[in-house]
Amino acid sequence: MSETSAPPPVAPRNRRWSWLNILLVASLALNLLVAAAATARYFHPPPRERMAGLSYLQLIPRRFLAEVGHERRKALTEGLRAYRERYSQGNRDARSLAVAVADALAAAPYDELRLKSAIEEFNRNGTIVLGLGAEAALAFMRALTPEERLVLARHIRERAEGGRRK
């Protein structure tokens, strides 16, 4: 009989990850991350701006400042920087006056006259800070072009109406 030759044994295939497989998985993960971020942004838009605070500068929405160009925004906010130190001082005074109110409340022999005086002083300081904010807002608005005034008016209306756009 003739001896038949058996086929050589087949070596098991090595299932090692190649660089191409690793790159494909990384690309898929990155694409899923971008898709998830876009979906989250669609279903959860940024929060509406609130009208709160101690200053009339709250009248100037951030969205308006984002809409004007960088150079124009820089020119417009340059005038506001002149008010920064006085406004900061007013806020520091407000904190110290709030402590004075707390001290009047905690005084061992309660003195209503001292408390009333501390509250009136706190109120006077608040009026000064509000007046400073109104002055700064008016100076800012005077520097606007007619087109910018219309855009600012639109942004203020949107925020005051709760973010509804017409």
TADAJO-V272777 format. One record per residue. RES is the residue in one small letter. BURIAL is I if it has 16 or more other C-alpha atoms within 10 Angstrom, else O. D_CENTER is the distance of its C-alpha to the mean C-alpha in Angstrom with 1 decimal. Layout:
BEGIN
RES_BURIAL_D_CENTER, RES_BURIAL_D_CENTER
END
This chain:
BEGIN
m_O_90.9, s_O_88.3, e_O_85.3, t_O_82.1, s_O_79.2, a_O_76.1, p_O_72.9, p_O_71.0, p_O_68.3, v_O_64.8, a_O_62.3, p_O_59.3, r_O_56.3, n_O_53.6, r_O_50.3, r_O_48.2, w_O_44.7, s_O_44.8, w_O_42.0, l_O_41.7, n_O_41.1, i_O_38.4, l_O_36.7, l_O_36.9, v_O_35.4, a_O_32.5, s_O_31.9, l_O_32.0, a_O_29.5, l_O_27.0, n_O_27.6, l_O_27.1, l_O_23.8, v_O_22.5, a_O_24.0, a_O_22.3, a_O_18.8, a_O_19.6, t_O_21.1, a_O_18.2, r_O_15.8, y_O_18.5, f_O_19.1, h_O_15.5, p_O_13.4, p_O_9.6, p_O_9.4, r_O_10.3, e_O_8.8, r_O_10.9, m_I_13.3, a_O_13.5, g_O_14.1, l_O_17.1, s_I_16.8, y_I_17.7, l_I_15.0, q_I_12.8, l_I_15.1, i_I_13.4, p_I_10.7, r_O_8.1, r_O_10.1, f_I_13.1, l_I_12.2, a_O_11.5, e_O_14.9, v_O_16.9, g_O_18.3, h_O_17.3, e_O_20.4, r_O_20.1, r_O_16.5, k_O_17.9, a_O_20.9, l_I_19.1, t_O_16.8, e_O_19.9, g_O_21.3, l_I_18.4, r_O_19.0, a_O_22.4, y_O_21.0, r_O_18.9, e_O_21.9, r_O_23.2, y_I_20.0, s_O_19.6, q_O_23.2, g_I_22.9, n_I_20.3, r_O_22.6, d_I_25.5, a_I_23.8, r_O_23.5, s_O_27.2, l_I_28.3, a_I_26.7, v_O_28.8, a_I_31.8, v_I_31.4, a_O_31.4, d_O_34.4, a_I_36.2, l_I_35.6, a_O_36.9, a_O_39.9, a_O_43.1, p_O_45.0, y_O_42.4, d_O_42.4, e_O_40.9, l_O_41.4, r_I_39.3, l_I_36.5, k_O_36.7, s_O_36.7, a_I_33.6, i_I_31.7, e_O_32.9, e_I_31.8, f_I_28.3, n_O_28.3, r_O_29.6, n_I_26.9, g_I_24.2, t_O_26.1, i_O_26.1, v_I_22.4, l_I_21.9, g_O_24.5, l_I_22.8, g_I_19.6, a_I_21.8, e_I_23.7, a_I_20.7, a_I_19.4, l_O_23.0, a_O_23.4, f_I_20.3, m_O_21.7, r_O_25.2, a_O_24.1, l_O_23.0, t_O_25.5, p_O_26.9, e_O_25.1, e_O_21.7, r_O_22.5, l_O_23.2, v_O_19.9, l_I_18.0, a_O_20.4, r_O_19.6, h_I_15.8, i_I_16.5, r_O_19.1, e_I_17.1, r_I_14.4, a_O_17.4, e_O_19.3, g_O_16.8, g_O_15.6, r_O_19.3, r_O_20.3, k_O_23.9
END
